[in-house]
Amino acid sequence: MSGIYLLLGSNLGDRMATLEKANSLLEQQLGPLCASSSLYETAAWGMENQADFLNQVVEIQSHLAPEALLKACLNIEAQLGRRRQQKWGPRTLDLDILYYGDLILNTPALTLPHPQLHLRRFTLVPLCELAPLLVHPLLQKNNLQLLEECPDALEVRLVST
C-alpha cells in the first residue's frame, strides 16, 4: 500500500546521519520510499528546553498492517539508539506514522491519522512539500489548509533539499 506518510525527527548526535540511516532501514524493513521531503530544523515542541530537531517526511509503500508498521518503526528507533525515558524528551530518532492512506484508526496502541498532525508546523511544512492536497480523513481539510490554520508558531527552517 502506498500513501503511508512518516515523520522522522532527531535531536541527539549526528542528526543528519541518523535520518539517512533511518531512511535506509525504513526501505529495508518496511518497503520502498516513494518520496522524501527536504530536511527542516525546528526548535523542540512540547518540551522546549532541548536541542533543535531535524525533521523530514517520507512516503513509503508497505505491505505491513498499521500495527505491524508501528512495531517495525519502534524497532528502527531502538536500532538507532532511541531510549524512551521522558515524553517529548531528547531522542536520537522519532518515527511517527502520520497517515496510512485514508485509514481512520483509534486503538490503545495507535491512532491514525496522527492525532496532533494538524497542530505541528514541523510536521505540516515537510508534509505539504510532498502532499499539499492530501485530505485529512477526519478534519476534511487538505494539508495546505491545515498548515494555514496551524496554531503552532515555531519557525521551521529549510536545511537541505
Buried (B, 14 or more C-beta within 10 A) or exposed (E): BEBBBBBBBBBBBEBBEBBEBBBEBBBEBBBEBBEBBBBBBBBBBEEEEBEBBBBBBBBBBBEBEBEEBBBBBEBBBEBBEBEEEEEEBBBBBBBBBBBBBEBEEEEEEBEBBBEBBBBBBBBBBBBBBBBBEBBBEBEEBBBBBBBEEBEBEBEBEEBEE
